[in-house]
């Protein structure tokens, strides 16, 4: 289990990365490439995903409370059973093409 709380990973290439059960509380992924990344059962409360490429990323059962997705590309991103209370999706791209089935806080 990765312990990356508060980590600064801006502009990182994290394509197809796995963060299963990781602690990403307040981590900064701003402007990173996270296409196809898997954040399954991850704690990403208050994390910053603004302007990040998240096409096809999976946030299944992730805690995304208060996370920032401003300007992120959410094409085919999966948020099934994720906690998205207070998450900021303003200005995110392709929100209508993401899967929010059974997400809490829609």
Buried (B, 14 or more C-beta within 10 A) or exposed (E): EBEBBEBEBBEBEBBEBBBEBBBBBBBBBBBBBBBBBBBBBBBBBBBBBBBBBBBBBBBBBBBBBBBBBBBBBBBBBBBBBBBBBEBBBEEBBBBEEBBBEEBBEE
